[in-house]
């Protein structure tokens, strides 16, 4: 238990460090808030539930990675992330692809969180429907996020342009959902074994 508490402290320190850096002179303060709020809400939920439902270290690590992606996107905006602008220039790409990475992560990270919740709290623990349910829920989350972007755009107009990050692509929403779908599948295929091993250790 002491080891778990130390891990949580390190997690919070790293999370806070990236958050503070992100908040210093972001490209656009309104966009910054839109991007970081999901991570802030998610981590608050993890903290409030920590005493009676402690997730595996893999989940906390993935949440930290996802939060960092959101914080970086909030700081620069997804269309202006410097490293991916560099990739765009040297490879002659048609857009900054950091947004695509973010939506891939939107499927990759939640897949393990949902998998753990279903294994530990539902009858799907040993069901063949577990992977189908996990991937389907990740796709649903992606769809809901696209609807959130839609409503923000309606309510704020041009102020939401940096948040949407479409960069002129009429198929941006479809690409976002496809990448989240692919991310969820890859996550399940590559991390399930490691995740299951951690869950077994937590029972001991």
C-alpha positions in Angstrom: 0.0 0.0 0.0 2.9 2.4 0.8 4.3 1.7 -2.7 0.9 2.6 -4.2 0.8 5.9 -2.2 4.2 6.8 -3.4 3.2 6.1 -7.0 0.1 8.3 -6.5 2.3 11.2 -5.2 4.7 10.9 -8.2 1.6 10.8 -10.5 0.2 14.0 -9.0 3.6 15.8 -9.1 4.1 15.0 -12.8 0.5 15.8 -13.6 0.7 19.2 -11.8 4.1 20.0 -13.4 2.8 19.5 -16.9 -0.5 21.3 -16.0 1.3 24.4 -14.7 3.7 24.5 -17.7 0.6 24.3 -20.0 -1.1 27.1 -18.2 1.8 29.6 -18.6 1.0 31.8 -21.6 -1.0 29.4 -23.7 -1.8 30.2 -27.4 -5.4 30.9 -26.4 -6.8 30.8 -22.9 -10.3 29.8 -23.9 -9.0 26.9 -26.0 -6.7 25.9 -23.1 -9.7 25.6 -20.8 -11.6 23.6 -23.3 -8.7 21.1 -23.7 -7.7 20.7 -20.1 -11.1 20.4 -18.4 -11.6 16.7 -19.4 -8.2 15.8 -17.8 -8.9 17.8 -14.7 -12.4 16.2 -14.2 -10.9 12.8 -14.8 -8.1 13.1 -12.3 -10.5 14.6 -9.7 -12.7 11.5 -10.1 -9.7 9.2 -9.7 -8.7 11.1 -6.5 -12.2 11.0 -4.9 -12.6 7.3 -5.7 -9.0 6.3 -4.7 -9.8 5.1 -1.2 -12.4 2.6 -2.2 -11.5 1.9 -5.8 -7.8 2.0 -6.6 -7.0 1.4 -10.2 -3.9 -0.5 -11.5 -0.7 1.4 -12.0 -1.1 1.0 -15.7 -4.3 2.9 -15.7 -2.7 5.8 -13.7 0.3 5.8 -16.1 -2.0 6.0 -19.2 -4.1 8.7 -17.6 -0.9 10.7 -17.1 0.1 10.2 -20.7 -3.4 11.2 -22.0 -3.5 14.3 -19.7 -0.1 15.4 -21.0 -1.3 15.1 -24.6 -4.3 17.3 -23.7 -2.2 19.8 -21.8 0.3 20.1 -24.6 -2.6 20.5 -27.1 -4.2 23.1 -24.9 -0.9 25.1 -24.6 -0.1 25.2 -28.3 -3.5 24.2 -29.8 -3.6 21.0 -31.8 -3.1 22.8 -35.1 0.1 24.5 -34.0 2.0 22.0 -31.9 5.7 22.8 -32.8 7.1 19.3 -33.1 4.3 18.2 -35.4 4.6 21.4 -37.4 8.3 20.4 -37.9 7.1 16.9 -39.1 4.7 18.7 -41.4 7.4 20.8 -42.9 10.1 18.1 -43.4 7.7 15.5 -44.8 5.5 17.9 -46.8 2.3 16.9 -44.9 -1.0 18.7 -45.5 -1.7 19.4 -41.9 -0.4 19.3 -38.3 -1.1 15.7 -37.2 -1.0 16.2 -33.4 -4.8 16.3 -33.5 -4.8 12.8 -34.9 -2.5 11.6 -32.2 -4.9 13.1 -29.6 -7.8 11.2 -31.0 -5.8 7.9 -31.3 -5.1 8.4 -27.6 -8.8 9.0 -27.0 -9.4 5.4 -27.9 -6.1 3.9 -26.7 -6.2 5.1 -23.1 -9.9 4.7 -22.2 -9.8 1.1 -23.5 -7.8 0.0 -20.5 -9.8 2.1 -18.0 -13.0 0.6 -19.3 -11.6 -2.9 -19.4 -10.6 -2.6 -15.7 -14.0 -1.3 -14.7 -15.8 -4.1 -16.5 -13.5 -6.8 -15.2 -13.8 -5.7 -11.6 -17.4 -4.6 -11.5 -19.4 -6.5 -14.1 -20.3 -10.0 -15.2 -18.3 -9.5 -18.4 -15.0 -10.5 -16.6 -14.5 -13.8 -18.6 -16.9 -13.0 -21.4 -16.0 -13.1 -25.1 -18.1 -9.9 -25.3 -15.6 -8.0 -23.1 -13.3 -6.7 -26.0 -16.3 -5.9 -28.1 -17.9 -3.9 -25.3 -14.7 -2.1 -24.5 -14.1 -1.0 -28.1 -17.7 0.0 -28.5 -17.7 2.1 -25.4 -14.5 3.8 -26.6 -16.1 4.6 -29.9 -19.2 6.0 -28.0 -16.9 8.2 -26.0 -15.3 9.5 -29.2 -18.8 10.2 -30.7 -19.8 12.1 -27.6 -16.7 14.2 -27.7 -17.4 15.1 -31.3 -20.9 16.2 -30.3 -19.4 18.3 -27.5 -17.1 20.0 -30.1 -20.2 20.5 -32.3 -22.2 22.2 -29.5 -19.2 24.3 -28.5 -18.8 25.5 -32.1 -22.5 26.4 -32.2 -22.4 28.3 -28.9 -19.1 30.1 -29.4 -18.7 30.4 -33.2 -15.2 31.4 -34.4 -13.9 31.2 -30.9 -14.0 27.4 -31.0 -12.0 27.1 -34.2 -8.7 26.3 -32.4 -10.6 23.8 -30.2 -12.1 22.0 -33.2 -8.7 21.8 -35.0 -10.3 20.7 -38.3 -7.6 22.5 -40.4 -9.9 22.6 -43.3 -10.5 18.9 -43.5 -14.2 18.1 -44.2 -13.7 14.6 -43.0 -12.0 15.6 -39.7 -14.8 14.2 -37.5 -14.8 10.8 -39.3 -11.0 10.6 -39.1 -11.1 11.4 -35.4 -13.6 8.6 -34.6 -11.7 6.2 -36.8 -8.5 6.8 -35.0 -10.1 6.4 -31.6 -11.6 3.1 -32.9 -8.1 2.0 -34.1 -6.5 3.2 -30.9 -8.9 1.2 -28.7 -8.3 -2.0 -30.7 -4.5 -1.7 -30.6 -4.6 -0.9 -26.9 -6.7 -4.0 -26.2 -4.4 -6.2 -28.3 -1.1 -4.9 -26.9 -1.8 -4.1 -23.3 -4.4 -6.7 -22.2 -1.8 -9.3 -21.0 0.1 -6.7 -19.0 -3.1 -5.3 -17.6 -4.4 -8.7 -16.5 -1.1 -9.5 -14.8 -1.4 -6.2 -12.8 -5.0 -7.0 -11.8 -3.9 -10.5 -10.6 -1.3 -8.9 -8.4 -3.8 -6.5 -7.0 -5.9 -9.5 -5.7 -3.0 -10.9 -3.7 
